Amino acid sequence: MLIKAKKLEVTGPHKLHVWFTDGSHGERDFGDELAHGAVMAEPLRDPAFFAQVFLDYGAPTWPNGYDMAPRALQEDMAREGLLHQPESV
């Protein structure tokens, strides 16, 4: 199944709540990751720039072209215990 992010909400200086197309969702703090990130991630350290996140074909993306693979993000969040699965009906 192709997983994409379908909605994003900035919930803190470096925090995002992400809803995925399979119904799962969760909040993740990227502060520690950005503190040691690559050159492309450097502008995201500024909370105002981080807040400019948008969805581009289902991937969280920033104006400088930095983006995150939605499936990898979802897997990381699941591994960290941050992902909530949709309730069964």
C-alpha positions in Angstrom: 0.0 0.0 0.0 1.3 3.4 -1.0 1.4 5.6 2.2 1.2 9.4 1.9 0.6 12.1 4.5 -2.8 13.6 3.9 -2.8 16.4 6.6 -0.2 18.2 8.6 -0.5 20.4 11.7 2.4 22.3 13.3 2.0 21.7 17.0 5.2 23.3 18.4 8.5 24.8 17.4 9.7 21.6 15.7 6.6 19.4 16.1 4.2 18.0 13.5 1.0 16.1 13.9 0.8 14.0 10.7 -2.3 12.1 9.4 -1.6 9.3 6.9 -3.7 7.9 4.1 -4.2 4.6 5.9 -5.9 6.4 8.8 -3.0 6.3 11.2 -1.7 9.5 12.8 0.6 10.9 15.4 2.8 13.7 16.6 6.5 13.8 16.3 9.1 16.3 17.6 12.0 16.8 15.1 14.0 19.1 17.4 16.8 16.5 18.2 17.0 15.3 14.6 17.3 18.9 13.3 20.0 19.8 15.8 22.3 17.2 14.1 20.8 17.4 10.6 22.3 17.9 7.2 22.8 21.2 5.4 19.4 21.0 3.8 17.7 20.6 7.2 19.6 23.6 8.7 16.9 26.2 7.8 14.3 24.0 9.6 16.0 24.8 12.9 14.2 28.2 12.7 10.7 27.6 14.1 9.2 30.1 11.6 10.7 28.3 8.7 9.7 24.9 10.1 6.1 26.1 10.3 6.1 26.7 6.5 5.8 22.9 5.9 3.3 21.9 3.2 2.3 18.7 1.5 3.8 17.9 -1.9 2.4 14.7 -3.4 1.9 13.4 0.1 5.3 14.2 1.5 6.0 16.9 4.2 8.0 19.5 2.3 9.6 22.9 3.1 10.2 25.9 0.8 14.0 25.0 0.4 13.1 21.6 -1.1 13.7 19.5 2.0 11.2 16.8 2.2 10.5 13.6 4.2 9.5 10.2 2.7 6.0 9.6 4.2 6.4 5.8 4.5 9.8 6.2 6.3 8.3 8.9 8.6 5.4 6.6 9.4 7.7 3.7 10.2 9.9 5.8 12.4 6.8 7.1 14.3 5.6 3.5 14.8 9.0 2.3 16.0 9.0 5.2 18.5 5.5 4.5 19.8 4.1 7.7 18.4 1.7 6.3 15.8 -2.0 5.8 16.5 -3.8 3.3 14.4 -7.3 3.9 13.2 -10.0 2.3 15.3 -11.7 -0.7 13.8 -15.4 -0.3 13.2 
